[in-house]
C-alpha cells in the first residue's frame, strides 16, 4: 500500500449509506420535506406488502416531487448495483429474471432502510 495514497475500501453498507445521504440532501432541495419524510418512512413496508414493481410504479404514476425524488434515488442505486441501463420500471417489466427481481427487492429494502434513517434525521415534519 502506498503511504501517500491511502486505500479507501468501503463496505456495501457504507456505499448504501453514502448514496442515501446524498439523495436525502438532494430531496431536501427538490421536494416538500414533510411529504418525502413520510414517504421514506412507509417505503419499506409498501415494498414488503405490495412488491417492488407495484410500489415503484405507484411512485412513478403519482408525478409528485417527493415520489419522484425517492423513485430517482432508488433507481440510481439499483442501476449502479445491478448493472442495468433501462429505466427501473422497464427493466422490471421486460428484462429482470425472478432471481434478479428478488435481488433487486432485497437491495431496495436494504437501501431504503438507510434512506429512511437519514430522512427521519434530516427532513422537517412529523
Secondary structure as the mmCIF struct_conf table of DSSP 4:
data_model
#
loop_
_struct_conf.conf_type_id
_struct_conf.id
_struct_conf.beg_label_comp_id
_struct_conf.beg_label_asym_id
_struct_conf.beg_label_seq_id
_struct_conf.end_label_comp_id
_struct_conf.end_label_asym_id
_struct_conf.end_label_seq_id
TURN_TY1_P TURN_TY1_P1 UNK A 3 UNK A 4
BEND BEND1 UNK A 5 UNK A 5
HELX_RH_AL_P HELX_RH_AL_P1 UNK A 12 UNK A 30
BEND BEND2 UNK A 31 UNK A 31
HELX_RH_AL_P HELX_RH_AL_P2 UNK A 33 UNK A 50
HELX_RH_AL_P HELX_RH_AL_P3 UNK A 52 UNK A 62
HELX_RH_AL_P HELX_RH_AL_P4 UNK A 65 UNK A 82
TURN_TY1_P TURN_TY1_P2 UNK A 83 UNK A 83
BEND BEND3 UNK A 86 UNK A 86
HELX_RH_AL_P HELX_RH_AL_P5 UNK A 88 UNK A 94
TURN_TY1_P TURN_TY1_P3 UNK A 95 UNK A 95
HELX_RH_AL_P HELX_RH_AL_P6 UNK A 98 UNK A 122
BEND BEND4 UNK A 123 UNK A 123
#
